[in-house]
Structure formats: structure tokens, C-alpha cells
Amino acid sequence: MELLKQGGISAKLEALLHLQDLISWETEVKQDLLKTEGDNLVKELGMILASIYGKSSPEVPSKFMLYYLALIQKLCSIKPFLIVMNKK
């Protein structure tokens, strides 16, 4: 999460890849992580989105955008995550 907050584009890309690996696991650890850190994750992803649209296109690599959008799509397909976020 710290890399998403303070890292540059390459650090954020690395963090997104790590998060994508984490959420693809089918374990209780993943569900606990998404329940406890779901709010922070959504806030950070929202801040990234705001910062991306605040820059011109050449400054944001297309590879980063692809991973970012894939992560958002994957999060939206995880039912326990959506249930927890809906309750908050």
C-alpha cells in the first residue's frame, strides 16, 4: 500500500502487479486482507485514478493503465470484497 501512496509510476506498477497476484489467491488470507484493507485500497486506487487524469497521456504508460484497469476489474469480480464494501 505504501508504494501506491508514495511511489513513482514504476513502483505503483509493481504494487499493482503484487496486488493482482494477492487477490487472485483463493484463500482466507485474501478475504481477510480485502476486508481489513478494502477501504484503504479503494481510496488509494481512487487517488491513482485522479492523478492519472491530472496528467497528459504521454506521462502515463499504457502498460500501467492496462494493469490498473485489470486490477479494478478483478476487484469488482470478487463477491466478498463487494459485499464488504457495500456494507461500508
MIKE-717947 format. One record per residue (C-alpha): x, y, z. Coordinates in Angstrom, 1 decimal. Each point is the difference from the previous one (the first is absolute). Layout:
// MIKE-717947
       x       y       z
       X       Y       Z
...
// end
This chain:
// MIKE-717947
       x       y       z
     0.0     0.0     0.0
     2.9     2.3     0.7
     1.3    -0.3    -3.6
    -3.5     1.0    -1.3
     0.1     3.1     2.2
     3.5     1.3    -0.5
     1.7    -1.9    -2.8
     0.6     1.2    -3.6
    -1.7    -1.6    -3.0
     2.3    -3.1     0.0
    -0.4    -0.5     3.8
    -3.8     0.3    -0.4
     0.0    -2.5    -2.9
     2.0    -2.4     2.2
    -2.5     0.4     2.8
    -2.9    -0.5    -2.4
     1.5    -3.3    -1.2
     0.6    -1.1     3.5
    -3.7     0.8     1.0
    -1.2    -1.8    -3.1
     1.9    -3.1     1.1
    -1.3     0.3     3.5
    -3.7     0.3    -1.0
     0.2    -2.9    -2.4
     0.8    -2.4     2.9
    -3.0    -1.9     1.2
     0.8     0.1     3.7
    -1.4     1.3     3.3
     3.0     2.3     0.2
    -1.2     1.8    -3.1
    -3.5     0.4     1.3
     1.3     1.3     3.3
     2.4     2.4    -1.7
    -2.8     1.3    -2.2
    -2.3     0.4     3.0
     2.5     1.9     2.1
     1.8     2.0    -2.7
    -2.9     0.4    -2.5
    -0.7     3.6     0.9
     3.7     1.0    -0.2
     0.3    -1.9    -3.3
    -3.0     1.8    -1.6
     1.3     3.4     1.3
     3.4    -0.6    -1.5
    -1.3    -1.2    -3.3
    -2.3     3.0    -0.2
     3.0     2.3     0.7
     2.0    -1.7    -2.7
    -2.9     0.5    -2.4
    -0.2     3.7     0.8
     3.7     0.4    -0.4
    -0.1    -1.8    -3.4
    -2.6     2.3    -1.4
     1.9     3.0     1.3
     2.9    -0.9    -2.3
     0.3     0.1    -3.7
    -0.2    -3.4    -1.8
     3.7    -0.4    -0.9
     0.9     0.3     3.7
    -2.0    -3.2     0.9
     1.3    -3.2    -1.6
    -2.7    -2.1    -1.7
     1.3    -3.1     1.8
    -0.7     1.7     3.3
    -3.6     0.8    -1.1
    -0.6    -3.6    -1.1
     1.1    -1.4     3.3
    -1.9     2.6     1.9
    -3.2    -0.7    -1.9
     0.5    -3.8     0.3
     0.4     0.4     3.8
    -3.2     2.0     0.2
    -1.9    -2.6    -2.1
     1.3    -2.8     2.2
    -0.9     1.7     3.2
    -3.5     0.6    -1.3
    -0.4    -3.7    -0.7
     0.8    -1.1     3.6
    -3.3    -0.4     1.7
     1.2     0.1     3.6
     1.8     3.3    -0.7
    -3.1     1.5    -1.6
    -2.2    -1.1     2.9
     2.4     1.5     2.6
     0.4     3.3    -2.0
    -3.8     0.2    -0.4
    -0.5    -0.3     3.8
     2.3     3.0     0.5
// end
